[in-house]
Structure formats: structure tokens, C-alpha cells
Amino acid sequence: MPTYLVKPPPFELRMAFMDALEASGIDYSREAEGYLVYLKDGQREAWERISESCRAEVLEEDPPMLFG
């Protein structure tokens, strides 16, 4: 199950981004560094659609958990 650190999408797309994640059942958290997105099995296709449509940029895959 990959975890992604994602740069926040453009301001006008952020609510749509969060709504789409929630509607797809994709877990995420908002951190100072960006959004942490946690994919479960079978969610990769939904994630790819969401990240493309909301112009979300993955900064790092499986980042170290040094957030706080």
C-alpha cells in the first residue's frame, strides 16, 4: 500500500480534490508539507483519475513519517 506526499492542488481545486478522495474511500491527511495520501489495494486507478483531474503533484512516494 503506497503512501504519497502530494503538493496541494491549485486553490480552486482543493475542495474537489478532498471530496473526490473521500468519495473514493482513499484515506488522506493534511500536513504542513502537503497531503499524505494512503492507498489501499484496488485504489490506484481512482487515485490516478483524481490526481490527474485535480492536477495534484506527487512530491514523494512512501515518505519518511517525520511529520508532527
Residue, then its C-alpha position, 0 to 999 in steps of 0.5 A: m500500500p503506497t503512501y504519497l506526499v502530494k503538493p496541494p492542488p491549485f486553490e480552486l481545486r482543493m475542495a474537489f480534490m478532498d471530496a473526490l478522495e473521500a468519495s473514493g474511500i482513499d484515506y488522506s491527511r493534511e500536513a504542513e508539507g502537503y497531503l499524505v495520501y494512503l492507498k489501499d489495494g484496488q485504489r490506484e486507478a481512482w487515485e490516478r483519475i483524481s490526481e490527474s483531474c485535480r492536477a495534484e503533484v506527487l512530491e514523494e512516494d512512501p515518505p519518511m513519517l517525520f511529520g508532527 
